[in-house]
Amino acid sequence: QVQLVESGGGLVQAGGSLRLSCAASGRTVSSANMGWFRRAPGKEREFVATITWSGGITAYADSVKGRFTISRDAAKNTVYLQMNNLRPEDTAVYYCAVLDYRLAPTGYWGQGTQVTVSS
């Protein structure tokens, strides 16, 4: 059974930084691609970043590229999202997910962590 637990969210002023963590467990995660998504109030869920487990290849949404960095620590079974130069429009609940080989969500999600960026 796959378990994903996000942490690291909080309240930060515009221009500040946060690092989100996604602690993963389960057989599916051992060689899985992973991704971060977010859902802002009144909006649909959107893609933020992905990373391949085997090669560490990353991809980012245009809205966060140059500001966010996705990474992993295999020994800790943890995926991170370093968020710099945060903007109010980054305010959302951030979720990590297990992705399939096509980088599409598999249905395994964490519970989410709230990020709030004040003006």
C-alpha positions, 0 to 999 in steps of 0.5 A: 500500500502506497503512503504519501505524506506532505509537510513543510507548508505554511504562511510566508511573505511574497518573495520568501521561500519554503521547502515542501517534503513528500515522504513516501512508502510502499512498493509502488514508490520504490521505482516510481516517477513522482510529481507535485500538483497544486489546487488554489481556491476556486481553481482546478488542480494543476501540474507543478513539477515532475521528476523521474525516479531512475534518472532524476529528469525534471519538468516544470510548469511555466508559472514556476520554472526558475523559482521552484526545484523538485528533487529527491533523496532516495535513502529517505524515500522523500521528494522535495519541492524547493519554492523560492521567490514565492508570489501570492498566486502560488497560494494553494494546497500542494499535493504530491503524487505517484506518476506512471511511466507516462508521467500521468497521475496513478491515483496515489496522492498525499493529503496535501499541505497548505501554502499561503503567500501574503502580499 
